[in-house]
């Protein structure tokens, strides 16, 4: 039964993990966001109460 011989399957597993670990992280770290976030001011803005026209 060839599936009981772990040598080729272990080599395939290790090789595929090496491929994933070498190719995927640079693609993820090279990702940039299209809009850089802007810092919000620490002052709380003054909000006006809303007057309901029907009340």
mmCIF entry with sequence, helices, sheets and N, C-alpha, C, O atoms, coordinates in Angstrom:
data_MODEL
# 
_entry.id   MODEL 
# 
_entity.id                         1 
_entity.type                       polymer 
_entity.pdbx_number_of_molecules   1 
# 
_entity_poly.entity_id                      1 
_entity_poly.type                           'polypeptide(L)' 
_entity_poly.nstd_linkage                   no 
_entity_poly.nstd_monomer                   no 
_entity_poly.pdbx_seq_one_letter_code       
;(UNK)(UNK)(UNK)(UNK)(UNK)(UNK)(UNK)(UNK)(UNK)(UNK)(UNK)(UNK)(UNK)(UNK)(UNK)(UNK)
(UNK)(UNK)(UNK)(UNK)(UNK)(UNK)(UNK)(UNK)(UNK)(UNK)(UNK)(UNK)(UNK)(UNK)(UNK)(UNK)
(UNK)(UNK)(UNK)(UNK)(UNK)(UNK)(UNK)(UNK)(UNK)(UNK)(UNK)(UNK)(UNK)(UNK)(UNK)(UNK)
(UNK)(UNK)(UNK)(UNK)(UNK)(UNK)(UNK)
;
_entity_poly.pdbx_seq_one_letter_code_can   XXXXXXXXXXXXXXXXXXXXXXXXXXXXXXXXXXXXXXXXXXXXXXXXXXXXXXX 
_entity_poly.pdbx_strand_id                 A 
# 
loop_
_entity_poly_seq.entity_id 
_entity_poly_seq.num 
_entity_poly_seq.mon_id 
_entity_poly_seq.hetero 
1 1  UNK n 
1 2  UNK n 
1 3  UNK n 
1 4  UNK n 
1 5  UNK n 
1 6  UNK n 
1 7  UNK n 
1 8  UNK n 
1 9  UNK n 
1 10 UNK n 
1 11 UNK n 
1 12 UNK n 
1 13 UNK n 
1 14 UNK n 
1 15 UNK n 
1 16 UNK n 
1 17 UNK n 
1 18 UNK n 
1 19 UNK n 
1 20 UNK n 
1 21 UNK n 
1 22 UNK n 
1 23 UNK n 
1 24 UNK n 
1 25 UNK n 
1 26 UNK n 
1 27 UNK n 
1 28 UNK n 
1 29 UNK n 
1 30 UNK n 
1 31 UNK n 
1 32 UNK n 
1 33 UNK n 
1 34 UNK n 
1 35 UNK n 
1 36 UNK n 
1 37 UNK n 
1 38 UNK n 
1 39 UNK n 
1 40 UNK n 
1 41 UNK n 
1 42 UNK n 
1 43 UNK n 
1 44 UNK n 
1 45 UNK n 
1 46 UNK n 
1 47 UNK n 
1 48 UNK n 
1 49 UNK n 
1 50 UNK n 
1 51 UNK n 
1 52 UNK n 
1 53 UNK n 
1 54 UNK n 
1 55 UNK n 
# 
_struct_asym.id          A 
_struct_asym.entity_id   1 
# 
loop_
_struct_conf.conf_type_id 
_struct_conf.id 
_struct_conf.pdbx_PDB_helix_id 
_struct_conf.beg_label_comp_id 
_struct_conf.beg_label_asym_id 
_struct_conf.beg_label_seq_id 
_struct_conf.pdbx_beg_PDB_ins_code 
_struct_conf.end_label_comp_id 
_struct_conf.end_label_asym_id 
_struct_conf.end_label_seq_id 
_struct_conf.pdbx_end_PDB_ins_code 
_struct_conf.beg_auth_comp_id 
_struct_conf.beg_auth_asym_id 
_struct_conf.beg_auth_seq_id 
_struct_conf.end_auth_comp_id 
_struct_conf.end_auth_asym_id 
_struct_conf.end_auth_seq_id 
_struct_conf.pdbx_PDB_helix_class 
_struct_conf.details 
_struct_conf.pdbx_PDB_helix_length 
HELX_P HELX_P1 AA1 UNK A 2 ? UNK A 4  ? UNK A 2 UNK A 4  5 ? 3  
HELX_P HELX_P2 AA2 UNK A 6 ? UNK A 29 ? UNK A 6 UNK A 29 1 ? 24 
# 
_struct_conf_type.id          HELX_P 
_struct_conf_type.criteria    ? 
_struct_conf_type.reference   ? 
# 
loop_
_atom_site.group_PDB 
_atom_site.id 
_atom_site.type_symbol 
_atom_site.label_atom_id 
_atom_site.label_alt_id 
_atom_site.label_comp_id 
_atom_site.label_asym_id 
_atom_site.label_entity_id 
_atom_site.label_seq_id 
_atom_site.pdbx_PDB_ins_code 
_atom_site.Cartn_x 
_atom_site.Cartn_y 
_atom_site.Cartn_z 
_atom_site.occupancy 
_atom_site.B_iso_or_equiv 
_atom_site.pdbx_formal_charge 
_atom_site.auth_seq_id 
_atom_site.auth_comp_id 
_atom_site.auth_asym_id 
_atom_site.auth_atom_id 
_atom_site.pdbx_PDB_model_num 
ATOM 1   N N  . UNK A 1 1  ? 0.843   -1.177 0.000  1.00 0.00 ? 1  UNK A N  1 
ATOM 2   C CA . UNK A 1 1  ? 0.000   0.000  0.000  1.00 0.00 ? 1  UNK A CA 1 
ATOM 3   C C  . UNK A 1 1  ? 0.892   1.246  0.000  1.00 0.00 ? 1  UNK A C  1 
ATOM 4   O O  . UNK A 1 1  ? 1.567   1.516  0.993  1.00 0.00 ? 1  UNK A O  1 
ATOM 5   N N  . UNK A 1 2  ? 0.903   1.991  -1.075 1.00 0.00 ? 2  UNK A N  1 
ATOM 6   C CA . UNK A 1 2  ? 1.844   3.118  -1.184 1.00 0.00 ? 2  UNK A CA 1 
ATOM 7   C C  . UNK A 1 2  ? 1.518   4.277  -0.242 1.00 0.00 ? 2  UNK A C  1 
ATOM 8   O O  . UNK A 1 2  ? 2.413   5.055  0.087  1.00 0.00 ? 2  UNK A O  1 
ATOM 9   N N  . UNK A 1 3  ? 0.284   4.416  0.196  1.00 0.00 ? 3  UNK A N  1 
ATOM 10  C CA . UNK A 1 3  ? -0.042  5.543  1.063  1.00 0.00 ? 3  UNK A CA 1 
ATOM 11  C C  . UNK A 1 3  ? 0.551   5.402  2.456  1.00 0.00 ? 3  UNK A C  1 
ATOM 12  O O  . UNK A 1 3  ? 0.558   6.365  3.223  1.00 0.00 ? 3  UNK A O  1 
ATOM 13  N N  . UNK A 1 4  ? 1.054   4.204  2.798  1.00 0.00 ? 4  UNK A N  1 
ATOM 14  C CA . UNK A 1 4  ? 1.673   4.025  4.101  1.00 0.00 ? 4  UNK A CA 1 
ATOM 15  C C  . UNK A 1 4  ? 3.119   4.491  4.121  1.00 0.00 ? 4  UNK A C  1 
ATOM 16  O O  . UNK A 1 4  ? 3.716   4.611  5.190  1.00 0.00 ? 4  UNK A O  1 
ATOM 17  N N  . UNK A 1 5  ? 3.685   4.752  2.958  1.00 0.00 ? 5  UNK A N  1 
ATOM 18  C CA . UNK A 1 5  ? 5.055   5.247  2.883  1.00 0.00 ? 5  UNK A CA 1 
ATOM 19  C C  . UNK A 1 5  ? 5.013   6.770  3.027  1.00 0.00 ? 5  UNK A C  1 
ATOM 20  O O  . UNK A 1 5  ? 4.561   7.448  2.104  1.00 0.00 ? 5  UNK A O  1 
ATOM 21  N N  . UNK A 1 6  ? 5.472   7.335  4.160  1.00 0.00 ? 6  UNK A N  1 
ATOM 22  C CA . UNK A 1 6  ? 5.324   8.770  4.377  1.00 0.00 ? 6  UNK A CA 1 
ATOM 23  C C  . UNK A 1 6  ? 6.335   9.632  3.639  1.00 0.00 ? 6  UNK A C  1 
ATOM 24  O O  . UNK A 1 6  ? 6.177   10.852 3.596  1.00 0.00 ? 6  UNK A O  1 
ATOM 25  N N  . UNK A 1 7  ? 7.359   9.042  3.062  1.00 0.00 ? 7  UNK A N  1 
ATOM 26  C CA . UNK A 1 7  ? 8.440   9.832  2.469  1.00 0.00 ? 7  UNK A CA 1 
ATOM 27  C C  . UNK A 1 7  ? 7.963   10.784 1.365  1.00 0.00 ? 7  UNK A C  1 
ATOM 28  O O  . UNK A 1 7  ? 8.252   11.977 1.464  1.00 0.00 ? 7  UNK A O  1 
ATOM 29  N N  . UNK A 1 8  ? 7.253   10.337 0.321  1.00 0.00 ? 8  UNK A N  1 
ATOM 30  C CA . UNK A 1 8  ? 6.889   11.321 -0.723 1.00 0.00 ? 8  UNK A CA 1 
ATOM 31  C C  . UNK A 1 8  ? 5.844   12.316 -0.242 1.00 0.00 ? 8  UNK A C  1 
ATOM 32  O O  . UNK A 1 8  ? 5.879   13.479 -0.645 1.00 0.00 ? 8  UNK A O  1 
ATOM 33  N N  . UNK A 1 9  ? 4.914   11.892 0.609  1.00 0.00 ? 9  UNK A N  1 
ATOM 34  C CA . UNK A 1 9  ? 3.860   12.796 1.053  1.00 0.00 ? 9  UNK A CA 1 
ATOM 35  C C  . UNK A 1 9  ? 4.396   13.846 2.010  1.00 0.00 ? 9  UNK A C  1 
ATOM 36  O O  . UNK A 1 9  ? 3.953   14.994 1.994  1.00 0.00 ? 9  UNK A O  1 
ATOM 37  N N  . UNK A 1 10 ? 5.357   13.449 2.848  1.00 0.00 ? 10 UNK A N  1 
ATOM 38  C CA . UNK A 1 10 ? 5.953   14.420 3.762  1.00 0.00 ? 10 UNK A CA 1 
ATOM 39  C C  . UNK A 1 10 ? 6.766   15.450 2.986  1.00 0.00 ? 10 UNK A C  1 
ATOM 40  O O  . UNK A 1 10 ? 6.758   16.635 3.320  1.00 0.00 ? 10 UNK A O  1 
ATOM 41  N N  . UNK A 1 11 ? 7.466   14.997 1.955  1.00 0.00 ? 11 UNK A N  1 
ATOM 42  C CA . UNK A 1 11 ? 8.237   15.934 1.128  1.00 0.00 ? 11 UNK A CA 1 
ATOM 43  C C  . UNK A 1 11 ? 7.312   16.908 0.400  1.00 0.00 ? 11 UNK A C  1 
ATOM 44  O O  . UNK A 1 11 ? 7.619   18.095 0.291  1.00 0.00 ? 11 UNK A O  1 
ATOM 45  N N  . UNK A 1 12 ? 6.182   16.407 -0.096 1.00 0.00 ? 12 UNK A N  1 
ATOM 46  C CA . UNK A 1 12 ? 5.212   17.281 -0.769 1.00 0.00 ? 12 UNK A CA 1 
ATOM 47  C C  . UNK A 1 12 ? 4.637   18.285 0.219  1.00 0.00 ? 12 UNK A C  1 
ATOM 48  O O  . UNK A 1 12 ? 4.480   19.458 -0.118 1.00 0.00 ? 12 UNK A O  1 
ATOM 49  N N  . UNK A 1 13 ? 4.321   17.844 1.434  1.00 0.00 ? 13 UNK A N  1 
ATOM 50  C CA . UNK A 1 13 ? 3.797   18.745 2.456  1.00 0.00 ? 13 UNK A CA 1 
ATOM 51  C C  . UNK A 1 13 ? 4.799   19.834 2.804  1.00 0.00 ? 13 UNK A C  1 
ATOM 52  O O  . UNK A 1 13 ? 4.441   21.011 2.861  1.00 0.00 ? 13 UNK A O  1 
ATOM 53  N N  . UNK A 1 14 ? 6.035   19.459 3.033  1.00 0.00 ? 14 UNK A N  1 
ATOM 54  C CA . UNK A 1 14 ? 7.062   20.442 3.392  1.00 0.00 ? 14 UNK A CA 1 
ATOM 55  C C  . UNK A 1 14 ? 7.308   21.407 2.243  1.00 0.00 ? 14 UNK A C  1 
ATOM 56  O O  . UNK A 1 14 ? 7.424   22.612 2.466  1.00 0.00 ? 14 UNK A O  1 
ATOM 57  N N  . UNK A 1 15 ? 7.388   20.902 1.026  1.00 0.00 ? 15 UNK A N  1 
ATOM 58  C CA . UNK A 1 15 ? 7.627   21.766 -0.120 1.00 0.00 ? 15 UNK A CA 1 
ATOM 59  C C  . UNK A 1 15 ? 6.479   22.747 -0.338 1.00 0.00 ? 15 UNK A C  1 
ATOM 60  O O  . UNK A 1 15 ? 6.706   23.920 -0.636 1.00 0.00 ? 15 UNK A O  1 
ATOM 61  N N  . UNK A 1 16 ? 5.247   22.266 -0.190 1.00 0.00 ? 16 UNK A N  1 
ATOM 62  C CA . UNK A 1 16 ? 4.114   23.175 -0.390 1.00 0.00 ? 16 UNK A CA 1 
ATOM 63  C C  . UNK A 1 16 ? 4.078   24.253 0.695  1.00 0.00 ? 16 UNK A C  1 
ATOM 64  O O  . UNK A 1 16 ? 3.749   25.403 0.405  1.00 0.00 ? 16 UNK A O  1 
ATOM 65  N N  . UNK A 1 17 ? 4.414   23.895 1.949  1.00 0.00 ? 17 UNK A N  1 
ATOM 66  C CA . UNK A 1 17 ? 4.453   24.903 3.003  1.00 0.00 ? 17 UNK A CA 1 
ATOM 67  C C  . UNK A 1 17 ? 5.571   25.905 2.757  1.00 0.00 ? 17 UNK A C  1 
ATOM 68  O O  . UNK A 1 17 ? 5.402   27.095 3.025  1.00 0.00 ? 17 UNK A O  1 
ATOM 69  N N  . UNK A 1 18 ? 6.698   25.451 2.258  1.00 0.00 ? 18 UNK A N  1 
ATOM 70  C CA . UNK A 1 18 ? 7.779   26.392 1.942  1.00 0.00 ? 18 UNK A CA 1 
ATOM 71  C C  . UNK A 1 18 ? 7.366   27.356 0.836  1.00 0.00 ? 18 UNK A C  1 
ATOM 72  O O  . UNK A 1 18 ? 7.682   28.545 0.889  1.00 0.00 ? 18 UNK A O  1 
ATOM 73  N N  . UNK A 1 19 ? 6.663   26.841 -0.158 1.00 0.00 ? 19 UNK A N  1 
ATOM 74  C CA . UNK A 1 19 ? 6.179   27.720 -1.229 1.00 0.00 ? 19 UNK A CA 1 
ATOM 75  C C  . UNK A 1 19 ? 5.216   28.757 -0.671 1.00 0.00 ? 19 UNK A C  1 
ATOM 76  O O  . UNK A 1 19 ? 5.315   29.939 -1.001 1.00 0.00 ? 19 UNK A O  1 
ATOM 77  N N  . UNK A 1 20 ? 4.285   28.324 0.171  1.00 0.00 ? 20 UNK A N  1 
ATOM 78  C CA . UNK A 1 20 ? 3.329   29.268 0.748  1.00 0.00 ? 20 UNK A CA 1 
ATOM 79  C C  . UNK A 1 20 ? 4.013   30.290 1.640  1.00 0.00 ? 20 UNK A C  1 
ATOM 80  O O  . UNK A 1 20 ? 3.665   31.471 1.605  1.00 0.00 ? 20 UNK A O  1 
ATOM 81  N N  . UNK A 1 21 ? 4.975   29.857 2.435  1.00 0.00 ? 21 UNK A N  1 
ATOM 82  C CA . UNK A 1 21 ? 5.630   30.775 3.361  1.00 0.00 ? 21 UNK A CA 1 
ATOM 83  C C  . UNK A 1 21 ? 6.600   31.717 2.668  1.00 0.00 ? 21 UNK A C  1 
ATOM 84  O O  . UNK A 1 21 ? 6.958   32.750 3.235  1.00 0.00 ? 21 UNK A O  1 
ATOM 85  N N  . UNK A 1 22 ? 7.033   31.393 1.463  1.00 0.00 ? 22 UNK A N  1 
ATOM 86  C CA . UNK A 1 22 ? 7.950   32.267 0.738  1.00 0.00 ? 22 UNK A CA 1 
ATOM 87  C C  . UNK A 1 22 ? 7.187   33.240 -0.157 1.00 0.00 ? 22 UNK A C  1 
ATOM 88  O O  . UNK A 1 22 ? 7.613   34.384 -0.316 1.00 0.00 ? 22 UNK A O  1 
ATOM 89  N N  . UNK A 1 23 ? 6.076   32.814 -0.741 1.00 0.00 ? 23 UNK A N  1 
ATOM 90  C CA . UNK A 1 23 ? 5.378   33.668 -1.705 1.00 0.00 ? 23 UNK A CA 1 
ATOM 91  C C  . UNK A 1 23 ? 4.304   34.552 -1.090 1.00 0.00 ? 23 UNK A C  1 
ATOM 92  O O  . UNK A 1 23 ? 4.123   35.683 -1.540 1.00 0.00 ? 23 UNK A O  1 
ATOM 93  N N  . UNK A 1 24 ? 3.591   34.082 -0.085 1.00 0.00 ? 24 UNK A N  1 
ATOM 94  C CA . UNK A 1 24 ? 2.448   34.840 0.429  1.00 0.00 ? 24 UNK A CA 1 
ATOM 95  C C  . UNK A 1 24 ? 2.840   36.020 1.328  1.00 0.00 ? 24 UNK A C  1 
ATOM 96  O O  . UNK A 1 24 ? 2.284   37.102 1.136  1.00 0.00 ? 24 UNK A O  1 
ATOM 97  N N  . UNK A 1 25 ? 3.758   35.888 2.297  1.00 0.00 ? 25 UNK A N  1 
ATOM 98  C CA . UNK A 1 25 ? 4.055   37.047 3.162  1.00 0.00 ? 25 UNK A CA 1 
ATOM 99  C C  . UNK A 1 25 ? 4.525   38.307 2.432  1.00 0.00 ? 25 UNK A C  1 
ATOM 100 O O  . UNK A 1 25 ? 4.096   39.395 2.818  1.00 0.00 ? 25 UNK A O  1 
ATOM 101 N N  . UNK A 1 26 ? 5.381   38.235 1.397  1.00 0.00 ? 26 UNK A N  1 
ATOM 102 C CA . UNK A 1 26 ? 5.723   39.484 0.694  1.00 0.00 ? 26 UNK A CA 1 
ATOM 103 C C  . UNK A 1 26 ? 4.517   40.141 0.022  1.00 0.00 ? 26 UNK A C  1 
ATOM 104 O O  . UNK A 1 26 ? 4.439   41.368 -0.048 1.00 0.00 ? 26 UNK A O  1 
ATOM 105 N N  . UNK A 1 27 ? 3.583   39.335 -0.468 1.00 0.00 ? 27 UNK A N  1 
ATOM 106 C CA . UNK A 1 27 ? 2.388   39.919 -1.084 1.00 0.00 ? 27 UNK A CA 1 
ATOM 107 C C  . UNK A 1 27 ? 1.536   40.635 -0.042 1.00 0.00 ? 27 UNK A C  1 
ATOM 108 O O  . UNK A 1 27 ? 0.962   41.687 -0.322 1.00 0.00 ? 27 UNK A O  1 
ATOM 109 N N  . UNK A 1 28 ? 1.456   40.069 1.151  1.00 0.00 ? 28 UNK A N  1 
ATOM 110 C CA . UNK A 1 28 ? 0.650   40.685 2.204  1.00 0.00 ? 28 UNK A CA 1 
ATOM 111 C C  . UNK A 1 28 ? 1.327   41.946 2.730  1.00 0.00 ? 28 UNK A C  1 
ATOM 112 O O  . UNK A 1 28 ? 0.663   42.959 2.948  1.00 0.00 ? 28 UNK A O  1 
ATOM 113 N N  . UNK A 1 29 ? 2.629   41.895 2.932  1.00 0.00 ? 29 UNK A N  1 
ATOM 114 C CA . UNK A 1 29 ? 3.321   43.072 3.478  1.00 0.00 ? 29 UNK A CA 1 
ATOM 115 C C  . UNK A 1 29 ? 3.439   44.191 2.453  1.00 0.00 ? 29 UNK A C  1 
ATOM 116 O O  . UNK A 1 29 ? 3.628   45.344 2.838  1.00 0.00 ? 29 UNK A O  1 
ATOM 117 N N  . UNK A 1 30 ? 3.334   43.891 1.163  1.00 0.00 ? 30 UNK A N  1 
ATOM 118 C CA . UNK A 1 30 ? 3.405   44.934 0.141  1.00 0.00 ? 30 UNK A CA 1 
ATOM 119 C C  . UNK A 1 30 ? 2.065   45.631 -0.054 1.00 0.00 ? 30 UNK A C  1 
ATOM 120 O O  . UNK A 1 30 ? 1.984   46.606 -0.801 1.00 0.00 ? 30 UNK A O  1 
ATOM 121 N N  . UNK A 1 31 ? 1.020   45.154 0.597  1.00 0.00 ? 31 UNK A N  1 
ATOM 122 C CA . UNK A 1 31 ? -0.305  45.752 0.440  1.00 0.00 ? 31 UNK A CA 1 
ATOM 123 C C  . UNK A 1 31 ? -0.332  47.141 1.067  1.00 0.00 ? 31 UNK A C  1 
ATOM 124 O O  . UNK A 1 31 ? 0.125   47.331 2.195  1.00 0.00 ? 31 UNK A O  1 
ATOM 125 N N  . UNK A 1 32 ? -0.865  48.101 0.336  1.00 0.00 ? 32 UNK A N  1 
ATOM 126 C CA . UNK A 1 32 ? -1.021  49.456 0.859  1.00 0.00 ? 32 UNK A CA 1 
ATOM 127 C C  . UNK A 1 32 ? -2.488  49.842 0.772  1.00 0.00 ? 32 UNK A C  1 
ATOM 128 O O  . UNK A 1 32 ? -3.209  49.387 -0.116 1.00 0.00 ? 32 UNK A O  1 
ATOM 129 N N  . UNK A 1 33 ? -2.917  50.673 1.686  1.00 0.00 ? 33 UNK A N  1 
ATOM 130 C CA . UNK A 1 33 ? -4.287  51.142 1.688  1.00 0.00 ? 33 UNK A CA 1 
ATOM 131 C C  . UNK A 1 33 ? -4.414  52.321 0.742  1.00 0.00 ? 33 UNK A C  1 
ATOM 132 O O  . UNK A 1 33 ? -3.505  53.150 0.690  1.00 0.00 ? 33 UNK A O  1 
ATOM 133 N N  . UNK A 1 34 ? -5.501  52.431 -0.009 1.00 0.00 ? 34 UNK A N  1 
ATOM 134 C CA . UNK A 1 34 ? -5.632  53.546 -0.951 1.00 0.00 ? 34 UNK A CA 1 
ATOM 135 C C  . UNK A 1 34 ? -5.792  54.890 -0.241 1.00 0.00 ? 34 UNK A C  1 
ATOM 136 O O  . UNK A 1 34 ? -5.336  55.911 -0.757 1.00 0.00 ? 34 UNK A O  1 
ATOM 137 N N  . UNK A 1 35 ? -6.414  54.912 0.904  1.00 0.00 ? 35 UNK A N  1 
ATOM 138 C CA . UNK A 1 35 ? -6.606  56.158 1.644  1.00 0.00 ? 35 UNK A CA 1 
ATOM 139 C C  . UNK A 1 35 ? -5.958  56.022 3.008  1.00 0.00 ? 35 UNK A C  1 
ATOM 140 O O  . UNK A 1 35 ? -6.346  55.174 3.811  1.00 0.00 ? 35 UNK A O  1 
ATOM 141 N N  . UNK A 1 36 ? -4.984  56.852 3.259  1.00 0.00 ? 36 UNK A N  1 
ATOM 142 C CA . UNK A 1 36 ? -4.342  56.825 4.563  1.00 0.00 ? 36 UNK A CA 1 
ATOM 143 C C  . UNK A 1 36 ? -5.289  57.457 5.585  1.00 0.00 ? 36 UNK A C  1 
ATOM 144 O O  . UNK A 1 36 ? -5.904  58.482 5.290  1.00 0.00 ? 36 UNK A O  1 
ATOM 145 N N  . UNK A 1 37 ? -5.420  56.880 6.763  1.00 0.00 ? 37 UNK A N  1 
ATOM 146 C CA . UNK A 1 37 ? -6.333  57.453 7.759  1.00 0.00 ? 37 UNK A CA 1 
ATOM 147 C C  . UNK A 1 37 ? -5.796  58.780 8.292  1.00 0.00 ? 37 UNK A C  1 
ATOM 148 O O  . UNK A 1 37 ? -4.593  58.943 8.493  1.00 0.00 ? 37 UNK A O  1 
ATOM 149 N N  . UNK A 1 38 ? -6.705  59.718 8.514  1.00 0.00 ? 38 UNK A N  1 
ATOM 150 C CA . UNK A 1 38 ? -6.318  61.005 9.077  1.00 0.00 ? 38 UNK A CA 1 
ATOM 151 C C  . UNK A 1 38 ? -6.618  61.003 10.563 1.00 0.00 ? 38 UNK A C  1 
ATOM 152 O O  . UNK A 1 38 ? -7.559  60.355 11.022 1.00 0.00 ? 38 UNK A O  1 
ATOM 153 N N  . UNK A 1 39 ? -5.818  61.726 11.295 1.00 0.00 ? 39 UNK A N  1 
ATOM 154 C CA . UNK A 1 39 ? -6.007  61.782 12.737 1.00 0.00 ? 39 UNK A CA 1 
ATOM 155 C C  . UNK A 1 39 ? -7.195  62.683 13.082 1.00 0.00 ? 39 UNK A C  1 
ATOM 156 O O  . UNK A 1 39 ? -7.360  63.755 12.500 1.00 0.00 ? 39 UNK A O  1 
ATOM 157 N N  . UNK A 1 40 ? -7.999  62.247 14.011 1.00 0.00 ? 40 UNK A N  1 
ATOM 158 C CA . UNK A 1 40 ? -9.121  63.040 14.477 1.00 0.00 ? 40 UNK A CA 1 
ATOM 159 C C  . UNK A 1 40 ? -8.633  63.994 15.561 1.00 0.00 ? 40 UNK A C  1 
ATOM 160 O O  . UNK A 1 40 ? -7.711  63.672 16.310 1.00 0.00 ? 40 UNK A O  1 
ATOM 161 N N  . UNK A 1 41 ? -9.245  65.149 15.639 1.00 0.00 ? 41 UNK A N  1 
ATOM 162 C CA . UNK A 1 41 ? -8.863  66.079 16.692 1.00 0.00 ? 41 UNK A CA 1 
ATOM 163 C C  . UNK A 1 41 ? -9.415  65.587 18.031 1.00 0.00 ? 41 UNK A C  1 
ATOM 164 O O  . UNK A 1 41 ? -10.444 64.915 18.084 1.00 0.00 ? 41 UNK A O  1 
ATOM 165 N N  . UNK A 1 42 ? -8.715  65.933 19.100 1.00 0.00 ? 42 UNK A N  1 
ATOM 166 C CA . UNK A 1 42 ? -9.141  65.462 20.417 1.00 0.00 ? 42 UNK A CA 1 
ATOM 167 C C  . UNK A 1 42 ? -10.284 66.306 20.976 1.00 0.00 ? 42 UNK A C  1 
ATOM 168 O O  . UNK A 1 42 ? -10.946 65.898 21.930 1.00 0.00 ? 42 UNK A O  1 
ATOM 169 N N  . UNK A 1 43 ? -10.517 67.481 20.388 1.00 0.00 ? 43 UNK A N  1 
ATOM 170 C CA . UNK A 1 43 ? -11.618 68.327 20.872 1.00 0.00 ? 43 UNK A CA 1 
ATOM 171 C C  . UNK A 1 43 ? -12.949 67.737 20.421 1.00 0.00 ? 43 UNK A C  1 
ATOM 172 O O  . UNK A 1 43 ? -13.111 67.318 19.275 1.00 0.00 ? 43 UNK A O  1 
ATOM 173 N N  . UNK A 1 44 ? -13.880 67.718 21.342 1.00 0.00 ? 44 UNK A N  1 
ATOM 174 C CA . UNK A 1 44 ? -15.205 67.213 21.007 1.00 0.00 ? 44 UNK A CA 1 
ATOM 175 C C  . UNK A 1 44 ? -15.999 68.341 20.342 1.00 0.00 ? 44 UNK A C  1 
ATOM 176 O O  . UNK A 1 44 ? -16.078 69.454 20.860 1.00 0.00 ? 44 UNK A O  1 
ATOM 177 N N  . UNK A 1 45 ? -16.575 68.031 19.204 1.00 0.00 ? 45 UNK A N  1 
ATOM 178 C CA . UNK A 1 45 ? -17.324 69.068 18.500 1.00 0.00 ? 45 UNK A CA 1 
ATOM 179 C C  . UNK A 1 45 ? -18.647 69.343 19.212 1.00 0.00 ? 45 UNK A C  1 
ATOM 180 O O  . UNK A 1 45 ? -19.260 68.447 19.792 1.00 0.00 ? 45 UNK A O  1 
ATOM 181 N N  . UNK A 1 46 ? -19.070 70.608 19.152 1.00 0.00 ? 46 UNK A N  1 
ATOM 182 C CA . UNK A 1 46 ? -20.309 70.994 19.805 1.00 0.00 ? 46 UNK A CA 1 
ATOM 183 C C  . UNK A 1 46 ? -21.455 70.665 18.879 1.00 0.00 ? 46 UNK A C  1 
ATOM 184 O O  . UNK A 1 46 ? -21.488 71.124 17.737 1.00 0.00 ? 46 UNK A O  1 
ATOM 185 N N  . UNK A 1 47 ? -22.381 69.884 19.353 1.00 0.00 ? 47 UNK A N  1 
ATOM 186 C CA . UNK A 1 47 ? -23.538 69.516 18.536 1.00 0.00 ? 47 UNK A CA 1 
ATOM 187 C C  . UNK A 1 47 ? -24.745 70.322 18.981 1.00 0.00 ? 47 UNK A C  1 
ATOM 188 O O  . UNK A 1 47 ? -24.952 70.555 20.172 1.00 0.00 ? 47 UNK A O  1 
ATOM 189 N N  . UNK A 1 48 ? -25.519 70.733 18.030 1.00 0.00 ? 48 UNK A N  1 
ATOM 190 C CA . UNK A 1 48 ? -26.735 71.496 18.301 1.00 0.00 ? 48 UNK A CA 1 
ATOM 191 C C  . UNK A 1 48 ? -27.916 70.534 18.365 1.00 0.00 ? 48 UNK A C  1 
ATOM 192 O O  . UNK A 1 48 ? -27.969 69.574 17.597 1.00 0.00 ? 48 UNK A O  1 
ATOM 193 N N  . UNK A 1 49 ? -28.868 70.778 19.274 1.00 0.00 ? 49 UNK A N  1 
ATOM 194 C CA . UNK A 1 49 ? -30.045 69.913 19.290 1.00 0.00 ? 49 UNK A CA 1 
ATOM 195 C C  . UNK A 1 49 ? -30.882 70.125 18.016 1.00 0.00 ? 49 UNK A C  1 
ATOM 196 O O  . UNK A 1 49 ? -30.941 71.226 17.469 1.00 0.00 ? 49 UNK A O  1 
ATOM 197 N N  . UNK A 1 50 ? -31.490 69.100 17.586 1.00 0.00 ? 50 UNK A N  1 
ATOM 198 C CA . UNK A 1 50 ? -32.275 69.149 16.368 1.00 0.00 ? 50 UNK A CA 1 
ATOM 199 C C  . UNK A 1 50 ? -33.700 69.533 16.737 1.00 0.00 ? 50 UNK A C  1 
ATOM 200 O O  . UNK A 1 50 ? -34.350 68.865 17.541 1.00 0.00 ? 50 UNK A O  1 
ATOM 201 N N  . UNK A 1 51 ? -34.166 70.604 16.145 1.00 0.00 ? 51 UNK A N  1 
ATOM 202 C CA . UNK A 1 51 ? -35.550 71.032 16.392 1.00 0.00 ? 51 UNK A CA 1 
ATOM 203 C C  . UNK A 1 51 ? -36.474 70.331 15.414 1.00 0.00 ? 51 UNK A C  1 
ATOM 204 O O  . UNK A 1 51 ? -36.311 70.433 14.199 1.00 0.00 ? 51 UNK A O  1 
ATOM 205 N N  . UNK A 1 52 ? -37.438 69.623 15.958 1.00 0.00 ? 52 UNK A N  1 
ATOM 206 C CA . UNK A 1 52 ? -38.361 68.876 15.101 1.00 0.00 ? 52 UNK A CA 1 
ATOM 207 C C  . UNK A 1 52 ? -39.429 69.840 14.572 1.00 0.00 ? 52 UNK A C  1 
ATOM 208 O O  . UNK A 1 52 ? -40.089 70.509 15.367 1.00 0.00 ? 52 UNK A O  1 
ATOM 209 N N  . UNK A 1 53 ? -39.613 69.926 13.267 1.00 0.00 ? 53 UNK A N  1 
ATOM 210 C CA . UNK A 1 53 ? -40.559 70.904 12.723 1.00 0.00 ? 53 UNK A CA 1 
ATOM 211 C C  . UNK A 1 53 ? -42.015 70.581 13.045 1.00 0.00 ? 53 UNK A C  1 
ATOM 212 O O  . UNK A 1 53 ? -42.843 71.489 12.978 1.00 0.00 ? 53 UNK A O  1 
ATOM 213 N N  . UNK A 1 54 ? -42.369 69.379 13.380 1.00 0.00 ? 54 UNK A N  1 
ATOM 214 C CA . UNK A 1 54 ? -43.763 69.035 13.635 1.00 0.00 ? 54 UNK A CA 1 
ATOM 215 C C  . UNK A 1 54 ? -44.097 68.981 15.115 1.00 0.00 ? 54 UNK A C  1 
ATOM 216 O O  . UNK A 1 54 ? -45.215 68.618 15.481 1.00 0.00 ? 54 UNK A O  1 
ATOM 217 N N  . UNK A 1 55 ? -43.152 69.332 15.968 1.00 0.00 ? 55 UNK A N  1 
ATOM 218 C CA . UNK A 1 55 ? -43.404 69.213 17.384 1.00 0.00 ? 55 UNK A CA 1 
ATOM 219 C C  . UNK A 1 55 ? -43.443 70.557 18.070 1.00 0.00 ? 55 UNK A C  1 
ATOM 220 O O  . UNK A 1 55 ? -43.648 70.625 19.282 1.00 0.00 ? 55 UNK A O  1 
# 
